[in-house]
Amino acid sequence: MMKIMKAYGPVPSRRLGKSLGINNIPPKICTYSCVYCQLGATIKTQIDRRKFYEIEEVVKDVERRVREAEKNKETIDYLSFVPDGEPTLDINLGREIELLKPLGIKIAIITNASMIWREDVRDDLLNANWVSFKIDSVSEKIWHRINRPHMSLRLEKILEGMLEFARIFGGELTTETMLIRGINDDDWEIMAIANFLSELKPDKAYISIPTRPPAEKGIMPASEQSINKAYQIFGNRLPDVEYLIGYEGNAFAFTGNIEDDLLSIASVHPMREEAVKEFLSKARSDWDVIKRLIRENKLIELQYQGKKFYMRKLHRGIGNARRAGTLSRFIVF
């Protein structure tokens, strides 16, 4: 059975500098099955919080990665819960945050906010330094079309939970809105989202587009015109708005074991071809490593919008016929 790494990186983050990722959810258990998800369709959609890994297992893996990064003089700006699913489904999230605090590194949570209507989830997130909410729509029909939530979730309760959390959270609260061409990029929907954000009052609102291969065929980023229009509309209501549409760079960390590092990063954070090449150069290795991992069915190569990406092949069979049709094509060396 494939070992799931509980920590990966550090990796370059467009919002958090150098981020050490924490993978506290198995692939791919989530409350949503977003059409644009870079990890593909959700295996199991659920809303019940439970233990997925032992607390000590998660904490020790993070501590080990921090030591390795320090040894290799790699900077870590944040410990970031960005797992293979929705991080707040982990019933131990609050305790994990508490035990990681002594490392003296800021803690970030990137959540789709679907569980924020629960008081225990809000309590867990209060211990973080930085929290990001996904807000792709405030309209029921479009929310279902983009995020494809668990059937028992209610958008109104989620939005109310966000507002309650924002009132009591003392850290930095940000939001991310993914604009999909022909779905949530019209003026009416953008204005509706902006109106909600003006009530939420995040420290920063990000406007993003899909930059990695999406779960569903035909999902395309909003046009430059729509993105710019959204920026203007958001900017008229909010003090700090930024694009989140650029490439995050190639500054991936090498901690000593090239195969473990590559596979742990690529299981959650698909790497562009140029990032892989730079990583290999830093590790004083060559492309034969990638060829071997592909032959061994551990890594896959895929294409999206003229760019090659490399992603760990998960046990769920991400390279099956349906997925291959979604992602244009797979290439095996």
C-alpha positions, 0 to 999 in steps of 0.5 A: 500500500502506498504510504501517504506523506503527512507533510510535504515541501516546502513549496512555493505559495503565491499567498504564503511564501515558502509553505510546508504543506500538511496532508491530514486527509487521505485522498480524496475525501472532501465535502465538495467535488469541485469541477476545477479540482486539480486532484480530480473528482472526489472519491468520497463526499462526506460531512462527518468529522472523524480521525483519519491519522494518528495525531502523533503521526501527523505532528512527527512527520511535520517536525521531521520535515521542519528539521530537514528543511532547517538542515538544508537551509530552506525557509519555512514561512507557514505550516499549511494544512492543504491536504488531499481533501477538506482539512476541517473533516479531521476531528483532530485538527484543533489538537494538531494545530495546538501541538505544532504551535511550539515550532514557532512557525505560523499556521495556515488553513486553506478550507472550502469553508463548507463546515464553518457552520459548525461551532467546533470547526470555528473553534479549531480554526481560531487557533490558526494564524491565517485562514482562507475561505473558498467563495466561488458563488453565493447563488445556490444554483451556481454553487451546486454547479461549481462546487458540487457539495454533499447533498446535506450542505446548505449554502445559507448556513455556510455563509452565516458561519463565515460571517460568525467566524469573521467576527471573532477571528483574530488572525488574518482572514482571506478569501479565494474566488475561482472564476470559471468561464461561462459559469460564475464570471458574469456581472450579476454573480461577481457583484453578488459575491462582492456584496457578500465579501463587503459584509465579511470584511476579509483582510484580503480577497483573491481572484483566481482561475484554474492554473492546473488540470481540472477534474472536469472536461471543458472547465476553462479560466475566465477571460482576461476581460472578466477577471479585470472586471471582477477586480474592479467590482471587488476593489470598489467594495473591499480594501485589498484585492489581488489576482491569484492567477500567476505561476507560483515559481520553481523554488521547490525544496530538496530535503535529501531524498529525491524520490520521496520529495518529488512524490510527496509534493506531486501528490498534492501540488502538481509540478510544471515541467520547468519546476521539475527540471529546476528541482532535479538540478538542485538535487544534482539528478537528471530526467531519468528519475522521472522516466523511472517513476512513470515506468513504475506507475508512481508518477503521471505526465499530463497536459493542460493549456500547452503546459506539461504537469507531473502528478503522483498517481494515487491509488484511486486510479487517477490515470483511468480512461475517464480522467485521461479524457478530461486531461487531454492526454497522458504521455508515458516515456 
